[in-house]
């Protein structure tokens, strides 16, 4: 649908990550070819987009994506072996669907947003940083070449980024609750624990590889999360399934895929994820 809309000359308010994560090598050239605009509706990318309004070309130095830390933000790594599906669905800040809530718990959601930020804003992967911000008030930040940092703040509420994606470049007066920093009291930050969130590094790896690998990452993750929700694998095995499918794909990887190629590898990766689990290889990888 996105490709068809672009070819019709329609501007795109992008509400899902997968369009760019999987289809970036196809979608971005089409956007340029047909001269349409793409505005992000995801809260983090909307924040970056808002911070970049009026910024000179080539002035962006770094993108700082904030993450809530998900359901296991305050858990010790050793305790993750006891995780249940119900545990993973308890997001501390946002009310979201099951799949994205689990992605938040694994931090894959933020890893996918790294890839999306690369495609949307042209930032290199070395210049996209993830910072855990438990309060979810700062939705993301940008650093400029002069070291100045701009941030976009607001309550954790998707209405505002959705509105701005559709109203840009205008601002629409709305009766939303105004942010009260005194009421909020504190804003804190910390680095993500890579041992707790292995999916984050898998996403960076897929993004740096480029081509078909981000599509494979996304498809394998969707399959693994569904298997976890069905209690066919343990929470700690989600990243293992994804890593295995990515490793298998290396022999078929393509740098400049067509849309048909992306669809093919998306479907194949989902099948491979299920086959990997059904082959009983997962029995030895539970930490």
C-alpha positions in Angstrom: 0.0 0.0 0.0 2.8 2.4 0.8 4.5 1.9 -2.6 1.2 2.3 -4.4 0.5 5.5 -2.5 3.9 6.9 -3.3 3.4 6.1 -7.0 0.2 8.0 -6.9 2.1 11.1 -5.6 0.6 10.9 -2.1 2.5 12.2 0.9 3.0 9.6 3.6 2.4 9.8 7.3 4.4 6.7 8.4 2.7 4.9 11.3 4.6 1.6 11.1 8.3 0.9 11.4 8.3 -2.1 9.0 7.8 -0.1 5.8 11.3 1.4 6.2 13.0 -1.3 8.2 12.2 -4.1 5.7 11.5 -2.0 2.6 13.9 0.9 3.0 16.1 0.0 -0.1 12.9 0.1 -2.2 10.8 2.8 -0.5 13.5 5.6 -0.2 14.4 5.7 -3.9 10.7 5.9 -4.7 10.1 8.8 -2.4 12.9 10.7 -4.1 11.7 9.7 -7.6 8.0 10.8 -7.0 8.9 13.9 -4.9 6.6 13.0 -2.0 7.2 13.7 1.7 7.3 11.1 4.5 6.5 12.3 8.0 7.1 9.9 11.0 4.2 9.1 13.4 6.4 7.0 15.8 6.9 9.1 18.9 10.7 8.9 18.9 11.0 9.8 15.2 8.4 12.5 15.5 10.6 14.0 18.2 13.7 13.9 16.0 11.7 15.3 13.1 10.4 18.1 15.2 13.9 18.9 16.6 15.3 19.1 13.1 12.8 21.7 11.8 14.8 24.7 10.6 18.2 22.9 11.1 20.8 23.7 8.4 21.8 20.9 6.1 24.6 18.7 7.4 24.3 20.1 10.9 23.1 16.9 12.5 25.8 15.2 14.6 24.0 12.5 16.6 20.5 11.1 17.1 19.7 10.1 20.7 16.8 7.6 20.9 15.2 7.3 24.4 13.9 4.0 25.6 11.7 3.3 28.6 13.6 0.1 29.2 10.4 -2.0 29.0 9.0 -4.5 31.5 12.3 -5.8 32.7 14.1 -2.4 33.1 14.6 -3.0 36.8 15.2 -6.7 36.7 18.6 -8.3 37.2 19.8 -10.3 34.2 19.9 -13.5 36.3 16.2 -13.2 37.0 15.2 -13.2 33.3 15.3 -17.0 33.3 12.0 -16.8 35.2 10.2 -14.5 32.8 6.6 -15.4 31.8 4.5 -14.1 28.9 2.4 -12.2 31.4 5.6 -10.5 32.8 6.7 -9.4 29.4 3.3 -7.7 28.7 3.5 -5.4 31.7 4.9 -2.2 30.2 5.7 0.4 32.9 4.7 3.5 30.9 2.8 2.9 27.6 -0.4 1.1 26.8 0.4 -0.8 23.6 -0.4 -4.0 21.7 1.1 -7.3 22.8 3.8 -7.6 20.1 5.2 -4.2 20.5 5.1 -4.5 24.3 7.3 -7.6 24.1 9.6 -5.8 21.6 9.9 -3.0 24.3 10.9 -5.6 26.9 13.6 -7.1 24.6 14.6 -3.6 23.4 14.1 -4.9 19.8 11.6 -2.1 19.4 14.4 0.4 20.0 16.8 -1.5 17.7 14.2 -1.3 14.9 13.9 2.4 15.6 17.6 2.7 15.1 17.2 1.3 11.6 14.2 3.5 10.9 16.1 6.6 12.1 19.0 5.8 9.8 16.6 5.7 6.8 14.6 8.7 7.8 17.4 11.1 8.8 20.5 9.7 7.1 22.4 9.3 10.3 25.1 6.7 10.4 24.7 3.8 12.8 27.7 5.1 14.7 25.8 8.3 15.3 22.6 6.8 16.6 22.6 6.2 20.4 20.1 4.5 22.6 19.6 5.9 26.2 17.2 4.4 28.8 14.9 7.2 30.1 12.5 5.5 32.5 10.0 8.4 32.7 9.3 8.5 28.9 8.9 12.3 28.9 11.8 13.1 26.5 10.9 11.2 23.4 14.2 11.7 21.7 17.0 14.2 21.2 19.4 15.4 18.5 22.9 16.7 18.8 24.2 19.2 16.3 27.7 19.8 15.1 28.2 22.7 17.6 27.3 20.2 20.4 24.0 21.8 21.1 21.3 19.2 22.0 17.6 19.7 21.3 14.9 17.5 22.8 11.1 17.1 22.3 9.1 16.5 25.5 5.6 15.4 26.3 3.5 12.9 28.2 3.7 9.3 26.9 0.7 9.8 24.6 0.7 8.8 20.9 -1.9 11.4 19.9 0.6 14.2 19.5 3.1 12.5 17.2 0.2 11.1 15.1 -1.3 14.6 14.9 2.0 16.2 13.9 2.6 13.6 11.2 -0.6 14.7 9.6 -0.6 18.4 10.3 3.0 19.2 9.5 4.2 21.9 8.9 1.3 23.4 10.8 0.6 23.2 14.5 -2.9 22.5 15.6 -4.4 23.7 18.9 -5.6 20.7 20.9 -7.1 20.2 24.4 -4.4 17.8 25.5 -3.0 17.8 29.0 0.0 20.2 29.2 3.3 18.9 30.3 4.1 20.0 33.9 7.8 19.5 34.7 7.2 20.3 38.4 4.6 17.6 38.6 6.9 15.2 36.8 9.7 16.1 39.3 12.6 14.2 37.7 14.1 13.0 34.4 16.7 10.3 34.6 18.9 8.5 32.1 21.2 5.4 32.0 22.9 3.3 29.4 21.2 0.1 28.2 22.5 -3.2 29.6 23.7 -5.1 26.6 23.6 -8.4 28.5 20.0 -7.8 29.3 19.1 -6.6 25.8 20.9 -8.7 23.1 18.3 -7.9 20.5 19.6 -4.3 20.5 23.0 -5.4 19.1 21.3 -7.7 16.6 19.4 -4.7 15.2 22.6 -2.6 14.9 24.3 -5.5 13.1 21.4 -6.0 10.7 21.3 -2.2 10.0 25.0 -2.0 9.3 24.8 -5.0 7.0 21.9 -3.4 5.1 20.2 -4.7 2.0 17.9 -7.6 2.9 19.2 -8.2 6.4 16.9 -5.7 8.2 13.9 -7.4 6.6 15.2 -10.7 7.8 15.7 -9.3 11.3 12.2 -7.9 11.4 10.5 -11.1 10.1 12.5 -13.4 12.4 11.7 -11.2 15.4 8.0 -11.2 14.6 8.0 -15.0 14.3 10.1 -15.4 17.5 7.8 -13.1 19.5 4.7 -15.0 18.4 6.4 -18.3 19.3 7.1 -16.9 22.8 3.5 -15.7 23.2 2.4 -19.3 22.3 4.9 -20.5 25.0 6.8 -22.6 22.4 10.0 -20.9 23.4 11.3 -19.1 26.5 11.8 -15.3 26.6 15.6 -15.7 26.5 15.3 -17.7 23.3 13.8 -14.9 21.3 17.2 -13.4 20.5 18.6 -16.9 19.8 16.0 -17.5 17.1 16.6 -14.2 15.4 20.4 -14.7 15.5 20.1 -18.1 13.9 17.9 -16.9 11.1 20.2 -13.9 10.4 23.2 -16.3 10.3 21.4 -18.6 7.8 20.5 -15.6 5.6 24.2 -14.5 5.1 24.5 -16.9 2.2 21.5 -15.4 0.4 22.0 -11.8 1.4 21.4 -9.1 -1.2 22.6 -5.5 -1.2 20.0 -4.0 -3.6 16.8 -6.1 -3.4 13.6 -5.6 -5.3 10.3 -5.5 -3.5 9.7 -9.1 -4.6 13.0 -10.1 -3.1 12.1 -8.4 0.3 8.7 -10.2 0.4 10.4 -13.5 -0.4 13.0 -13.2 2.3 10.4 -12.0 4.8 8.3 -15.1 4.3 11.4 -17.4 4.2 12.7 -16.0 7.5 9.4 -16.6 9.2 9.5 -20.2 8.0 13.1 -20.7 9.1 12.4 -19.4 12.5 9.6 -21.9 13.0 11.7 -24.7 11.5 14.6 -23.8 13.8 12.4 -24.2 16.9 10.7 -27.3 15.7 14.0 -29.0 15.0 14.6 -29.0 18.8 17.8 -27.0 18.4 16.3 -24.6 21.0 16.6 -27.1 23.8 20.3 -26.4 24.3 20.2 -22.6 24.2 18.2 -21.6 27.2 20.5 -19.7 29.5 
